[in-house]
Structures are given as C-alpha cells and as structure tokens.
Amino acid sequence: MEPTESITRAQKKEGANKLLELGYITEREEPAMMDKDWCNDFLLQVNDELRLRSLTKRAVLAKFNYYMGDGVIIYDPAVMNETDAKRKLRYALGFHK
C-alpha cells in the first residue's frame, strides 16, 4: 500500500507506535484526526505499518457521537472492546463528567 500524500511516513510510524503503546489513537495523540475523512486513510496506513513490522495486530476505527459533536478513535480490539474505546475517547476529548 502506498502512503497517501496527506499522511506522512512519520505519522504512519508514530500512529503504529502509539497503537502498540497505548492500544488506541485519538485526536489528542494525532491532531490531524480531527478531520474525520482523513482518519479512514490513516487507519489503513497504520494497519499497513503493523503488517510491515510482521505484527498480527490490526486496528479498527470507531466514531462516537457526543453532545458536543462526534469523535473518532482507532483502537486495537485485542486490548479493548467498543465500550472501553468509547470511554477512552470520552476521557481523551474531555467529555467526561
């Protein structure tokens, strides 16, 4: 898979590193994720980087709606389920009470 022009090699590597380290990536870790369309390409690139490292881990993308808008998280389903991902995203974006 070729990197897209909108995603740099550094972003791709850093995204894979964050996924391995934290188990998730939000716009807090990668500010460009504020662009919801960009996230789909980023997910493909992060998964490609994991594949290039010969890792079997693969990330998934989830969008959750909140009272102030929607948020996007890329997470490792082996580390957390969808409920945990929603909670992590809520805390990362400051939507917790």
N, C-alpha and C positions, 0 to 999 in steps of 0.2 A: 504494500500500500504506500503510495506516495504521500508525503506530507502536503497539506494544503498550504496555500500562500498565507492564510490567516492564522495558521498555527506554526510557531517556530519550533525548531528542534529542541531548544531549551525548555519550552513549555511542555512539550511531549515527554521529555525525560523527567522534568520536575513533577508533572502530573502522575507519572508512574511511580516515582519515588514517594510522593505523598500518599498515594493509594496503598502502597506497601507499608508505609509507616503508620498512617492513621486509620486506614480502612475506608476512607471516604475523601472526597474533594468537594468543597463548596466555593462560592464566590469569595469567601473570606481567604481561602488558600490561593485561588486563581481568580483575580478580579474580572478577567475577561468573561467569566461565566455569567456575568450579568446579562450578556447577550444570549438569549435562550436558543436561538438558531445555531450559534457558534458551538454550543455545548454538544450537539449531536456529532459534529466533526471531531471535537476534542475527545469524546468518548471513543470513537473509532481509533484515533491516534494513540490514546493511552493503552487501549487493548492491543494495538499493534506493537507498541513498545514492550508490553509484557510478553507478547509472543516472541519478539526478537530476543528477549532475555531467557527464552525457553521456560517460561513460567506457565503453569496451567491456570493461574488466577485470571478471571475476567470480570470486568466491572459492568454495572448496569446503571442506567440513568433513570431518575425518578423526578417528577415535577409535582410539587405540593402547593396547594392554594392556601393562602393565609389572609387575614383581614386587611393586610396592607399590600396585597399582591401575591404573586407566586414566586416560588423559589425552586432551584434545581440543585440536586445532589447527585454525584456519581459515587457509587459505593460498591464494595465487594460483598456480594451476597453470602459468602462463606463466613464473613466476620459479623455481619448484622442483617437482621431482617428488615422488611419495609417499615415497620413500626419504629424500630430503633433508628433507621435512616431519617424518618420524619422528625423524630425527637432531636437528633444531632443537628439537622438543618435548622430547626426552630431555634435551638440554642446558638448556633453559629451566626444566624441572622438577627439575633436579638429579639425574637418574638416570644420568648418565654415570660412567664409571669412570676 
